[in-house]
Amino acid sequence: MICLDANFLIGGVTAIRPESGYLIAWRKAGESFCTPAPAWHEFLCGPIDSSQVNIMLAFLDGDIPP
């Protein structure tokens, strides 16, 4: 399992940043992801829209531990 911080979450939904490519490659390799609740909160306050939130929720499989 890979635990993602807020910066990686934001980069993961931004096409011009390399993080999105890493997430796709890791998922194809069978990795799972999580992010701690404080990082998720910071991500939600970032420069993102609702479709980007849904994309990241899909990658996380809802795994946001407190």
Residue pairs with C-beta under 8 A, 6 or more apart in sequence:
1 31
1 32
1 33
1 34
1 63
2 26
2 31
2 32
2 33
2 34
3 33
3 34
3 35
3 36
4 12
4 33
4 34
4 35
4 39
4 60
5 35
5 39
6 35
6 39
6 40
6 42
6 43
6 46
8 19
9 35
9 39
9 40
9 43
9 46
9 56
10 43
10 46
10 47
10 48
11 17
11 18
11 19
11 20
12 19
12 20
12 22
12 23
12 56
12 59
13 20
13 48
13 52
13 55
13 56
14 20
23 33
23 59
26 33
27 33
27 59
32 61
32 63
33 59
33 60
33 61
33 63
34 60
34 63
34 64
34 65
35 43
35 60
35 63
35 64
36 64
36 65
36 66
37 64
37 65
37 66
40 64
43 53
43 56
44 53
